[in-house]
Amino acid sequence: MDHGLKKMMNSKKYTLKPGKHQFAPGSPAEHDNDNLSDEEAAWYLKAYPHIVSLFVERLESCKVEKLEAKASPRQRSRKSTAGIPSES
């Protein structure tokens, strides 16, 4: 990823996937990261929620916990022996 794209992704709340995108049915594919502000993106997402898949998922804004920490000791032991036939 080039430096300019990294900088833009860190400064914008909403980042589109590469290319031009159509938001409203029947409208041209004209939206990209160069011409879309965060305010416009928020408005379009509210009006057309189906376009959420056109944006890059921002993992740092998600509240994600490590699954390993939540797994019980039994689940962890099963995970480590997955794919090994049992001797029963």
Phi and psi restraints in degrees (value plus and minus 20) as a CYANA .aco file:
   2 ASP   PHI     -97.9   -57.9
   2 ASP   PSI     142.6   182.6
   3 HIS   PHI     -79.8   -39.8
   3 HIS   PSI     -61.3   -21.3
   4 GLY   PHI     -82.4   -42.4
   4 GLY   PSI     -61.1   -21.1
   5 LEU   PHI     -87.7   -47.7
   5 LEU   PSI     -61.4   -21.4
   6 LYS   PHI     -80.1   -40.1
   6 LYS   PSI     -64.6   -24.6
   7 LYS   PHI     -82.2   -42.2
   7 LYS   PSI     -63.8   -23.8
   8 MET   PHI     -84.4   -44.4
   8 MET   PSI     -62.0   -22.0
   9 MET   PHI     -85.1   -45.1
   9 MET   PSI     -52.1   -12.1
  10 ASN   PHI     -97.2   -57.2
  10 ASN   PSI     -44.2    -4.2
  11 SER   PHI    -116.6   -76.6
  11 SER   PSI     -38.0     2.0
  12 LYS   PHI    -124.3   -84.3
  12 LYS   PSI     124.5   164.5
  13 LYS   PHI     -97.5   -57.5
  13 LYS   PSI     -56.6   -16.6
  14 TYR   PHI    -135.4   -95.4
  14 TYR   PSI     103.7   143.7
  15 THR   PHI    -144.9  -104.9
  15 THR   PSI     102.3   142.3
  16 LEU   PHI     -96.8   -56.8
  16 LEU   PSI     132.6   172.6
  17 LYS   PHI     -87.2   -47.2
  17 LYS   PSI     139.2   179.2
  18 PRO   PHI     -77.0   -37.0
  18 PRO   PSI     127.3   167.3
  19 GLY   PHI      85.8   125.8
  19 GLY   PSI     159.1   199.1
  20 LYS   PHI    -114.1   -74.1
  20 LYS   PSI     121.9   161.9
  21 HIS   PHI    -148.3  -108.3
  21 HIS   PSI     127.0   167.0
  22 GLN   PHI    -119.0   -79.0
  22 GLN   PSI     105.9   145.9
  23 PHE   PHI    -118.3   -78.3
  23 PHE   PSI     -71.9   -31.9
  24 ALA   PHI    -116.0   -76.0
  24 ALA   PSI     119.7   159.7
  25 PRO   PHI     -76.7   -36.7
  25 PRO   PSI     113.7   153.7
  26 GLY   PHI      64.2   104.2
  26 GLY   PSI     -25.7    14.3
  27 SER   PHI    -113.3   -73.3
  27 SER   PSI     139.7   179.7
  28 PRO   PHI     -93.0   -53.0
  28 PRO   PSI     138.4   178.4
  29 ALA   PHI    -100.4   -60.4
  29 ALA   PSI      73.9   113.9
  30 GLU   PHI    -146.8  -106.8
  30 GLU   PSI     -26.1    13.9
  31 HIS   PHI    -112.7   -72.7
  31 HIS   PSI     113.1   153.1
  32 ASP   PHI    -167.6  -127.6
  32 ASP   PSI    -199.7  -159.7
  33 ASN   PHI     -87.7   -47.7
  33 ASN   PSI     -39.6     0.4
  34 ASP   PHI     -97.7   -57.7
  34 ASP   PSI     -44.9    -4.9
  35 ASN   PHI    -142.3  -102.3
  35 ASN   PSI      -5.8    34.2
  36 LEU   PHI    -140.9  -100.9
  36 LEU   PSI      99.6   139.6
  37 SER   PHI    -106.0   -66.0
  37 SER   PSI     144.4   184.4
  38 ASP   PHI     -81.7   -41.7
  38 ASP   PSI     -57.1   -17.1
  39 GLU   PHI     -84.6   -44.6
  39 GLU   PSI     -63.2   -23.2
  40 GLU   PHI     -86.4   -46.4
  40 GLU   PSI     -62.4   -22.4
  41 ALA   PHI     -79.7   -39.7
  41 ALA   PSI     -64.9   -24.9
  42 ALA   PHI     -80.8   -40.8
  42 ALA   PSI     -61.8   -21.8
  43 TRP   PHI     -83.9   -43.9
  43 TRP   PSI     -68.2   -28.2
  44 TYR   PHI     -82.3   -42.3
  44 TYR   PSI     -60.6   -20.6
  45 LEU   PHI     -84.4   -44.4
  45 LEU   PSI     -54.9   -14.9
  46 LYS   PHI     -90.3   -50.3
  46 LYS   PSI     -61.4   -21.4
  47 ALA   PHI     -95.7   -55.7
  47 ALA   PSI     -54.7   -14.7
  48 TYR   PHI    -152.8  -112.8
  48 TYR   PSI      55.2    95.2
  49 PRO   PHI     -79.8   -39.8
  49 PRO   PSI     -41.4    -1.4
  50 HIS   PHI     -86.6   -46.6
  50 HIS   PSI     -35.4     4.6
  51 ILE   PHI    -101.6   -61.6
  51 ILE   PSI     -19.2    20.8
  52 VAL   PHI     -76.2   -36.2
  52 VAL   PSI     -50.6   -10.6
  53 SER   PHI     -90.8   -50.8
  53 SER   PSI     -30.7     9.3
  54 LEU   PHI    -102.1   -62.1
  54 LEU   PSI     -30.1     9.9
  55 PHE   PHI    -121.9   -81.9
  55 PHE   PSI     131.7   171.7
  56 VAL   PHI     -94.1   -54.1
  56 VAL   PSI     113.5   153.5
  57 GLU   PHI     -92.1   -52.1
  57 GLU   PSI     110.2   150.2
  58 ARG   PHI    -120.1   -80.1
  58 ARG   PSI      72.2   112.2
  59 LEU   PHI     -82.7   -42.7
  59 LEU   PSI     -51.6   -11.6
  60 GLU   PHI     -86.4   -46.4
  60 GLU   PSI     -38.3     1.7
  61 SER   PHI    -110.4   -70.4
  61 SER   PSI     -29.3    10.7
  62 CYS   PHI    -104.5   -64.5
  62 CYS   PSI     131.2   171.2
  63 LYS   PHI    -117.2   -77.2
  63 LYS   PSI      72.7   112.7
  64 VAL   PHI    -133.3   -93.3
  64 VAL   PSI     108.6   148.6
  65 GLU   PHI    -126.3   -86.3
  65 GLU   PSI     132.3   172.3
  66 LYS   PHI     -87.6   -47.6
  66 LYS   PSI     111.0   151.0
  67 LEU   PHI     -85.0   -45.0
  67 LEU   PSI     -53.2   -13.2
  68 GLU   PHI     -78.8   -38.8
  68 GLU   PSI     -57.9   -17.9
  69 ALA   PHI     -88.4   -48.4
  69 ALA   PSI     -50.3   -10.3
  70 LYS   PHI    -107.6   -67.6
  70 LYS   PSI     -37.8     2.2
  71 ALA   PHI     -90.7   -50.7
  71 ALA   PSI     121.5   161.5
  72 SER   PHI     -94.0   -54.0
  72 SER   PSI     142.2   182.2
  73 PRO   PHI     -76.0   -36.0
  73 PRO   PSI     -56.8   -16.8
  74 ARG   PHI     -84.1   -44.1
  74 ARG   PSI     -63.7   -23.7
  75 GLN   PHI     -84.0   -44.0
  75 GLN   PSI     -58.8   -18.8
  76 ARG   PHI     -85.5   -45.5
  76 ARG   PSI     -59.3   -19.3
  77 SER   PHI     -89.5   -49.5
  77 SER   PSI     -55.9   -15.9
  78 ARG   PHI     -85.0   -45.0
  78 ARG   PSI     -58.0   -18.0
  79 LYS   PHI     -82.9   -42.9
  79 LYS   PSI     -60.8   -20.8
  80 SER   PHI     -93.9   -53.9
  80 SER   PSI     -38.6     1.4
  81 THR   PHI    -128.5   -88.5
  81 THR   PSI      -8.6    31.4
  82 ALA   PHI     -79.8   -39.8
  82 ALA   PSI     113.6   153.6
  83 GLY   PHI      70.3   110.3
  83 GLY   PSI     -25.0    15.0
  84 ILE   PHI    -120.0   -80.0
  84 ILE   PSI     102.1   142.1
  85 PRO   PHI     -83.4   -43.4
  85 PRO   PSI     122.4   162.4
  86 SER   PHI    -101.4   -61.4
  86 SER   PSI     138.9   178.9
  87 GLU   PHI    -120.1   -80.1
  87 GLU   PSI      21.7    61.7
